[in-house]
């Protein structure tokens, strides 16, 4: 079972990465990932904020390299 959970996490990260390529604005990207009930940026878990921004930055860097 642990391998299945790891695979799911990797697929989720890959989905986030491909989605991030379509949103050049990080504010829009973060708004898509935030829970609807969690409207304040001060209450976002710092780890998730860092993870989402790292994914977004990686996706944007790859696009700039291809251009």
PyMOL commands that set and color helices and strands:
alter all, ss='L'
color gray80, all
select helices_A, chain A and resi 2-20+26-33+41-43+46-66
alter helices_A, ss='H'
color red, helices_A
deselect
rebuild
show_as cartoon
